[in-house]
Amino acid sequence: MTSPAPSSGTAPQSLDDWRALADALRPESRAYIADDFVDAVSGETFTSVNPATGQTLAEVASCDEADAEAAVTVARRAFEQGAWSRLAPGSRKVVLLRLADLLEANRHELALLDSLDMGKPVSSALGDMAGAIGCLRHHAESIDKLYGEVAPTAEDSLGLVLRQPLGVVASIVPWNFPMMMTAWKIAPALAAGNSVILKPSEKSPLSALRLAQLTRDAGLPTGVFQVLPGFGHTVGKALALSMGVDCLAFTGSTGVGKQLMQYAGQSNLKRVYLECGGKSPNLVFGDCKDLDRVAEHAAAAIFHNQGEVCIAGSRLLVDNTIRDTFVDKVLAAAERMQPGDPLDPDSFMGAMVDRTQHQRVLDYIRQGVAEGAILRTGGQAMQGEGVNGQGLFIQPTVFDAVTDNMTIGREEIFGPVLAVFGFDTEEEALRLANDSDYGLAAGVWSQDIDRIMRVSRRLQSGQVFVNNWADMDQTVPFGGVKQSGNGRDKSHHSLEEYSDLKTVWMTLDP
C-alpha cells in the first residue's frame, strides 16, 4: 500500500505549500476489496491525469465484471453475517463518527487529491470536504434517533413497522464533487446498516481509494465498504446488472441514468435512485435590491467549479426593466472569476476535468455564436497562471439575447457558460423557467413575498433558492424532478431510501 503525503502538522496556506504537499503525495491506485488493496483481476489499468498540467498522477486499477462479482460476493457475505447490518444503531454511529474525525484530520490531503485529479480549485475542494464531513456526522447522529411505528390497532392485535437495511448498495458517483457526492451516497447507506460498493468516476478515483484506507482505520468490518475504480461501461454496468445488488444510487448524466434504470429492469428490479443533469433557471425580478450582490451570486452560480455543477445557474432570466444594468454587473463579476492554478488558494476557477469536456464546452460556445446569441465576454480557451501550458482552461463566458430555441439555452453544457434571457412579466418568466426537460434547481430574487411564494410553488424544480443560490445544509433533501432524476440525498429522507419498511402483525390472546 502506498502512503499518504507526510504532514508538517500545519495547514497549507499558499501555492508553494500546496505544491510541496502535492510533490510528496503517493496516492493509492488499486481497488479495495475485502479489506485489502488489490489489482484488477484483468491486470488492466487506466491513467489518472492532472487536467491543469497534463501530468500523470497514477495508473489506476481498471475493474470490470470479475471484480464486481468478487466485491458483491464479499459485500453479501458481510451483510448476512451481520457484523454491521445487525449492529446496534448507536454502535454504528460511533464508527461513522470516528470516520468523520479521520476525514477531518486528513481533509487537506483528500482535498488535494480531488484538486489534482479533476482540476478544481483546492479552496473549493476544502469546502467540499467540510460538506462531506458534515454529511457523515449528520447521518451518524441521526441513525439512533429515528423510530419505527406502532400501528393504531384493536386490543387483540399489535402492528409494528420496522426499519431494516436493504442489503448491498452500489453507489456510482461523479467526478465534479468526488468526496462530497461520495459522502452523500455512502453516509446514509452505511448508517442504515447496508454493505456499500463505491464506483468512483474514472476521472477522479484517487480520493475514494484514500477514503477506503480511512474506513478500515475507523473500524468498518470487512466487506462493508469496498471501492471499484473503472469505467461505467465495464464495472458500472456490471454492478447495475448484478443480481446481488439490492440498490443502485447514482449521480451523473441523464443519459447514463436512463441506462441504469434499464439494467435494473433487466436484472433483479433493484431500486435505482438517480440525481441527474440540470439546466437550472435563476430568476431576477425588477424589485430585488442590491444588484451588485445579486450579480455576484448569479455569476458564482455558473462559474463555481468551472461550471461543472449539476445545479449550476446556467440560465439567467432577468426582468427587462433592469436587464442592461444587471448584465453589466454580471460581466464585471465574471471578470473577477478567471481561471488560475487550482493549487493557488486565490483561484476562483480551475481546469476542465479532461480534454473531452474541454472540447465539448468550446463546441457549445461556437454553436451559441452560430445560432445568434450575443457573446458578451469570454468564450476562449486559455492557459491558467502558474501551470505548464498544458492545462485545460476556459474563460467565464456570458451569452446575452438567448432564446429558448437555442441549443445553449436548452442543453446542459457543464462548463462556465451563462445564457441570459429577458422577460417582461412573471408569467413569461415562469414559462421560460419551466420550459426544460430538467428540474433540479431554480433561484428567485425578489423582495415581494407574495411573488416569491407564487413563483416558488409553480417552479418545476426539486429545490428553489430564494435570494441566494445553493445556500443549504444537511437538514434539507437534495434532488430533482422530470429528467433531473428521482432520488433524494441529504436529510432524514435519504435514510428512508436505504432502508426497507417491514410490517410485523401480532394477534394477541384477548
N, C-alpha and C positions, 0 to 999 in steps of 0.2 A: 504494500500500500504506500503510495506516495504521501508526502507530508505537506501540511499547510504552510503558508508563509510564516516565518518567525515574526513575533510581535515584540516591539520595544516596550510595550506597556502604555504607550501614549497614542492617542488617536491621530491618524494622518490629517494634516491641515492644509497642505499646499500641493501643487502639482508635483513637485520633487518628492514629497513624502509618498504620494500615491504611486509614482513611478518606481520608487525604491521597493515598495511593497509588492508591486507587480513583478519586478525583476526576481524577487525571492520566491515567488509563488510556484508551486509544483502541483498542479491540480490532478486529482484522481480522474481516471478516464475509463475505468472498467465498469461493467454492470454490477449491480448489488443484488444478489440472490441468496436467500437462505443465510443471511448474516455474514456473507463473505463477498469480496470483490473478485469478479471472475471475468475472463474474456468471453466474448460472444461464442456460442457453440461453433459457428462457422469460421471463427477467427477473423471475420471481416471488421474493418474499422472505417470511420469517416473522419474528415478533417474539420476541426473547430478553428475558425479563423477570426481574428480581431478585425471587424469591418472598418475601424478607424485607422488601421495601419497596414492591413493586408498580411500581417504576420500570423503564422500558425501557432495556436495555443496548445493543442493536444490532438492526438489521434485517438478517437473515442470508439469504444466498442459499438458495433452496429448490430443490434439484436434483431432477431426475426422470429418466425413461428416456433422454432425449437426452444428458444429462450423463454418465449411467452408461455409455452406449455410447462416448462420446468417451474417458472415462477408461480403460475396458477396452482400447480400441484402443491407447492410449498405453502402458498397462502391458504389453500383449502385445508390442508393438514393443521396449520396453526389455528385456523378458526374452529375446527372441530375439536381440537384438544382443549381449547377454552382458556389457555393461559391469559389471553387478553379479552376474548369475547365474553367470557363469564366472570371476569374480574369485576369486583365491585366498582361502580362508577366513581366513588371517591378515590379509589386506588388508581384508576386510570387518570384521574385528574392530577394526581401527584406526579406521575410520569410525564404527562404533557406539559405541566408547568416547569418541570426540570428541563424538558426540551426547549421550551421558550427561553429559559435562562441561558441555555447553551447558544441559542441563536443570537441572543443579545450580546453574549461575550465574544462571539465570532462575527458580529454584524459587519465589521469593516471588510473582512475577508470575503464574506458572502456578497456584499455589495460590489466589491471589486471584481469578483468573478462574473457577475451579471453585466457590469460595465464593459469589461474586456470582451465578453462573449457576444454581446448583441449591440454594443455601441452606445448605450445610453449614458448620459452624464452620471458620474459617480455620486454626485449630490442627490440626484433623483433616485438612484438605486438605494441610497441610505434611507430616503423616505419610504421606499417600498419595504425595506427591512422593518421599519417601525410598524408598518401596516401588517406585515406577516407575523411579527411577534405579538402584536395586539390581538390578531385573529386567533392565534394558538391559545393565548391566555383567556380570551373571551369564551371559547368553546370548552376549554378545560374547566373553567369555573361554572359553566352552565350545566354540564352533564349530570352533576349530582343534585341539581335543583329543579329538574323537570319531572313532574309526577305523572303517573298513569291516571286512570279514571276508574271510578266505581259507578256503574250504571244505576239509575233510579228504578229499582225492581220491586216486585211484591216481596213479602216477608219470607216466602218459601224459595226464593232464588237469590243468587248473588252473581252479578255480572261485572267482570274485571276487564279493563282494556290495558294491555301491557305494551311497552315499547321494547323491541328486540332488534339487534343488529341484523343487517341483510345478509352478510357473508363476505364475499370477495368483491371489492370495489376497484375498478380500473379508472385511474384519473389521467386524462390526457390534457396537458396544459400548454399554453402558447409561449412564444419567445419574447413578447414585448414587456411583460412584467413577471419574469420567471419565478422569483421567490414569493412574491405576493399572491400570484394566481395559484401557485402550489399550496400555499397555506390555506387559501380559501377553499380548496378542494379537500385536502387531507385532514385538516383540523377537525371539521365536524364528522368526517367518516371515521377517523380514529377514535374520537371522543365517544361515538356511538357504539364502539366495540368491533368494528369491522377490520378485516385484513385489507391492506391497500397496496396496489401495484401502481407506481407512478411512471408514466411515459412522458418525459420532458421533450420539448421540441428539439429536433436535431440542430437547430440554430442556436440553442442556449442550454446545453445539458449540464454544464460544469457545476453550477450551484446545487443542482439536485443531487449530484453524487457526493458533494461535501455534506449536504443535509443528511444523506444516508449514514455517513460516519457519525453524525451527531445523534441520530435516533438510536444507534447502537450504544453510544455513550450514555444516553438518557435512560436506557434500560427497557426499551421495547423488546418483547420476546421475539425469538427467531421466526421469520416468515411473516410478521405482522406488517412490516413495511419493506418494500423492495423497489428498485429503480431499474428500468429497462430503457437505456438510450437507444435511439434508432429512428427510422423513418415511419411516417404514417402509413404508407402503403405496404409496409412489411410488418413490423411488430405492432403498430397501432391497429392495423386491420386484424391481426391475429387475436389481439385482446378483444376486439369488438365482436369477433365471430366465436370466441371461446364459449363452450357450454359450461365452463366452470366459473365464469364471471357473472355475478348477480346484478351488477350496476355499473354503468359507464357514465362518468362525469367528464364533460368536455367543454373547453373554451377555445374558440378558434373561428374559422370562417364558416359562413352559412353553407357553402357547398360541401365541405367536409362533414358538417353536422348532419346534413341530409343523408350522406353515405353511411354514417354511423347508425342512423335510425334504420336504414335498410339492413345493415349487418345484424342488428339486434333482432329484427324480424326473421332473418334467415337462420338464426341460431336458436336461442332459448327465450326470446322475448324479454331479455334483460331490460331493466329500467335504464332509460337514457335521459340524462339531464344536460341541456345544451345552453351555453351562453355564446351566441354567435355575433355576427357583424352588426354594424350600425352606420347610420348616416344622420347624425343627430342634429336637430334644429335648435338654434339659440335665438330666441325672440326678444328683440329690444324695442320697447314701446316708447313713444314720444314723451311720456310723462316721467320716465325714470330720471333720477338725479345723479349728479357726479359722473358725467360722461367719461371723464378721464379714467376713473376707477373701473367703470363697466367695460371700457375699451381694453384696458389691461387684462381683465379677466377673459374677455372674448378672444383676445389673441392667445393667451395662455391655454385656453380650452382647445385650441387646434395645434399649437406649436409645442406644447409639452410633450416630451418623449418623442420628438421629431414627428409628431402626428401619428405615431404608431400606437394608437389608443382606440379601443373599441368604442368608447363613449366620447371620442373627440367631437367637439362642437364644430363640425365641418361645414354646416350650413348656417350662415349668419343672416337672419331675417330682420331687417331694420325698417322702422317706420320712416316713410319718405320725408316726413317733416323734419327729421334730424339726420337723414341719411348721409348727406355730403359731409357735414361736420363730424359725424361719428366715424365714418370710414377713414377720414383723415387721421383721427386719433388712433384707430386700429393700426394704420400704416406706421405711425410713429412708434407704437408699441412693438410692432413686428421688427422694426429696425434694431430694437434693443435685445432681440431674442435670436441673434445669429448663432450658427453652429460654431463649436470650438472643440478642442481636445477633450474627450469625455473624462479624462482624469484631472482636468482643471476644475476645481470646485466652483469657479465662476462661470463655467459654460452653461448656458440655458438649454441648448440643443446639442446632440451628439451626432453620430453617424447612423445612416440607414443600416438595417441589420445585415444585408448582403447585397451582392451585385444585382440579383434578380429583382429585389424590391426597389433598389435604387433606380433601375431602368424602368420599372413599372410606373413609378411616380413621375419620372420625366416624360414618359409616353402620355400619361394623363394630362400633364401640363401642356404638351404640344397639341393634344386634342382639344383642350379648352380654348386655346388660341384659334385653332382651325374652326371651331363651332361659333366663334364670335364673341366670347366673353372678353372683357377688358382686363388685361393683365396690369395690375396697379403696382406690384412690387414682386421681386424675386423671380422664381422660375428657372434658375440656373443651378447646375452642379457647381460645387466649389470645394477647395481644399480647406480643411479645418486648420486653424492656427495650432502649431506645435506638433503636427503629425508629419509623417514622412512622405506625403504626396500621394499615397495610395488610398487614402480614406474615401468613404462613400458618403459625401455630404451634399445636402440640398438646402438652398436658401429658403427662409419662410416666404411663402407665396400667397398672394391675395388676388383673386379674380372678382371684379365687380360686374354688374349688369348680367348676372347669371339668370337663366330662365329654367323652368322645371322640365324642359325637354332636352337640356344639355347633359351630356354624359357626366361631366364633373359635378353636376348638381344632383345626380341620382345614384351613382355607383360609389361604393366605398373605396377610397384611394389608399388609405392607411399611410399617409405621409403628410408633410407640412403644407397642405394646400387648402385654403379657405375660399368657399364660394359664397358671395354676398348677393342676397336678393333684397328687393324693396317691396313694401306693401303699404296700402293706403288705409285698410280697415282691419279690425280684429278678425272678422270672418275670413278675409283674404289670407291673413297670417296663419290662421288655423288650417285653411285649405292647403297652403304650401307646406306647412309643417307635417301634416298627416299624409300628404301625397308621396308615400315612400313604402317600399317593401319592408323597411326596418322599423323598429320601435324600441330602441334600447334606452335612450336618454333624451331629455329636452330641457331647455332653460327658458325662464321667463323673467324679464327685467321690467319692473313697473312699480309705481307707488300706489296704485289703485287696488285695494284689497279685493274689491268685487271682481275686477277684471282678473286678478291673479287666480281667484278661486274658479271663475268660469273657464278660463283657459287651461288651468291645470287639470281640471276634470275632463276636458274634452281632448287633450293631447293624447294620442295613441302611443304611449310610452311606458316602459317599466318603472322609470323614475323621472321626476320633474324637479329641477333645481330652481328655486325662486331667489332672485337677487344674489346668486352665487353660481359657480359651476363645480360640481363634484365635491362639495363640502358635505361629507357624510362619514359615519363611523360604523363600528361593528353592530350597532343596535338595530340597524335597518337592513332589509333584504336588498339584494342587487340582482337584477336580471331583466330580461326583455319580453316583448310581445311580438306578434307577427313573425317575420323571418329573422328576428334577433334572438329567438330561442324560447325556451320554456322553463328552464331551471332557475333556482334562486340560490345565490351564495350569501354568506354572512347571516347574522341574527339567528334566533332560535328556529326560524323557518328552514334553514339549511339542515339542521339536525333532523328535522322531520323527513327529509329526502333520503337520509342514510339509515333509517330505521323502519321496521315493519310494525304495524299495529296488530296485536293478537288478542282475540276475544276469548276469555275463559268464562264459561257459564256454568254455574253450580246450582244443582237442585238440592235444597236443604230439607231436612226432616222437620216438618211443621210441629 
